[in-house]
Amino acid sequence: MGATIVLSQTNDHSLWSTLLPGRSLHNAQDLKQAFLYQINNPNIDSYIIDIDISFEKLLEMISYIHYLNGLVHVYIHINHLLGDITKNVSQLHVLEDVGELPRLLKDIPPDHRQYNRGHWPIQCEYWFPSQPDLRYEGMILSLSSGGCFIQTKDIHRDQVISMYVLFKDFRFLVEGRVLRRNSDTDQSSGIAVEFENVTPQTLKYIDEIINKKILSHLLVLLGEKEGDSEDS
């Protein structure tokens, strides 16, 4: 079963515990607390927004949540929403009745992604088992513990690759399987790779790199917003 973050200014979420028995609930009083918990618990599949908030601020909040995981669902009771809903937003559910929650949460696919994913260019070097001496270079545009997307023009039909991920002044080796090849001529051309045979130590290493990157980015964004509020 998935897990839910309840964003509330109180520590009392007895209503949600009664309504959602058996579901793991974590209370957060602000976004920083919520993000720290979500980063370390990527099985989070939903948020319950239990505070009054404008629709514009809610959209901004969802953009941060989806920076971590674009598949997370966000639920808010209409009485908490200030102002009009100006557009439809993916994964946002505005509830007329909180009694709808148990059914809606059950509808979340069980294969919900359970990896944090960082988005930033990282250089890599990869090769195919059939030609170990022939090396190719690419840029990793998206990285998670489960795999990555490599921007490269060297598209091949081989399904298994080995690769060095180059990060700052060090590198680590991973193996993977090509799940998808994009043969477009634009910048999205490349291969989607699922990691295989990754040691627990390497997985932990990847997670640390991703989580530090994600957290630093989110805290910078939140800090800028707080600074803007203080200046206004």
PyMOL commands that set and color helices and strands:
alter all, ss='L'
color gray80, all
select helices_A, chain A and resi 14-19+31-40+55-68+78-80+98-106+200-231
alter helices_A, ss='H'
color red, helices_A
select strands_A, chain A and resi 3-7+24-28+44-49+53-54+73-77+81-82+92-95+117-118+122-128+131-144+147-151+160-167+170-182+190-196
alter strands_A, ss='S'
color yellow, strands_A
deselect
rebuild
show_as cartoon
